[in-house]
């Protein structure tokens, strides 16, 4: 994998963990009596766990290829870091 020239921005793991806690502790408790809602919440929880797992695999691949990572805490942090050409290259 080629060097990016800049660290690869990724969401901080805490974003996944907070969403999972909210869904598992509060949303699931509220939806528990409705089997249809409960199934949808379980699917959402599963999807988030898979997303976190896939991000960890990406991080490992980047470490293997010596690509620097930068964990993002907000979209403002990302906007401050990139130029217009980074987001929508001209040409």
C-alpha positions as CSV (number, residue, x, y, z in Angstrom):
1,X,0.0,0.0,0.0
2,X,1.4,3.4,-0.9
3,X,1.9,6.2,1.6
4,X,-1.0,8.6,1.9
5,X,1.2,11.6,2.8
6,X,-1.2,12.3,5.6
7,X,-2.5,10.2,8.5
8,X,-5.6,8.2,7.7
9,X,-8.6,9.7,9.6
10,X,-10.7,7.2,11.4
11,X,-13.4,7.5,14.1
12,X,-12.3,7.0,17.6
13,X,-13.4,3.7,19.1
14,X,-15.3,5.5,21.8
15,X,-17.9,6.5,19.2
16,X,-18.7,2.8,18.6
17,X,-18.6,2.0,22.3
18,X,-21.0,4.8,23.3
19,X,-23.5,3.9,20.6
20,X,-23.3,0.2,21.6
21,X,-23.9,1.1,25.2
22,X,-26.9,3.3,24.4
23,X,-28.4,0.6,22.1
24,X,-27.7,-2.3,24.5
25,X,-28.7,-0.6,27.8
26,X,-31.5,1.9,26.8
27,X,-32.8,1.2,23.4
28,X,-33.0,-2.6,23.9
29,X,-34.8,-2.1,27.3
30,X,-37.4,0.2,25.7
31,X,-37.9,-2.1,22.6
32,X,-37.8,-5.4,24.5
33,X,-41.6,-5.9,24.6
34,X,-41.9,-5.5,20.8
35,X,-40.3,-8.5,19.0
36,X,-40.1,-6.6,15.7
37,X,-38.3,-3.7,17.3
38,X,-36.1,-5.9,19.4
39,X,-35.0,-7.7,16.3
40,X,-34.2,-4.5,14.5
41,X,-32.2,-3.2,17.5
42,X,-30.3,-6.5,17.7
43,X,-29.5,-6.2,14.0
44,X,-28.2,-2.6,14.5
45,X,-26.1,-3.7,17.4
46,X,-24.6,-6.5,15.3
47,X,-23.9,-4.1,12.5
48,X,-22.1,-1.7,14.8
49,X,-20.0,-4.5,16.2
50,X,-19.0,-5.6,12.7
51,X,-18.1,-2.1,11.8
52,X,-15.8,-1.8,14.8
53,X,-14.3,-5.1,13.9
54,X,-13.7,-4.1,10.3
55,X,-12.1,-0.8,11.5
56,X,-9.8,-2.7,13.7
57,X,-8.8,-4.9,10.7
58,X,-8.2,-1.8,8.7
59,X,-6.0,-0.3,11.5
60,X,-4.0,-3.5,11.6
61,X,-3.5,-3.4,7.8
62,X,-2.4,0.2,8.1
63,X,0.1,-0.5,10.9
64,X,1.5,-3.4,8.8
65,X,2.0,-1.0,5.9
66,X,3.3,1.8,8.1
67,X,0.4,4.1,7.4
68,X,-0.2,6.6,10.2
69,X,-3.7,6.7,11.7
70,X,-5.4,9.7,13.2
71,X,-8.4,9.1,15.4
72,X,-11.2,11.7,14.9
73,X,-13.4,13.0,17.7
74,X,-15.6,15.2,15.6
75,X,-16.3,16.2,12.0
76,X,-14.9,19.6,12.7
77,X,-11.6,18.0,13.4
78,X,-11.7,16.4,9.9
79,X,-12.8,19.6,8.1
80,X,-9.9,21.6,9.6
81,X,-7.5,19.0,8.3
82,X,-8.4,18.7,4.6
83,X,-8.3,21.1,1.7
84,X,-11.0,21.3,-0.9
85,X,-8.8,19.2,-3.3
86,X,-8.5,16.5,-0.7
87,X,-12.2,16.1,-0.5
88,X,-13.2,16.7,-4.2
89,X,-10.1,16.6,-6.5
90,X,-10.4,18.8,-9.5
91,X,-9.9,17.3,-13.0
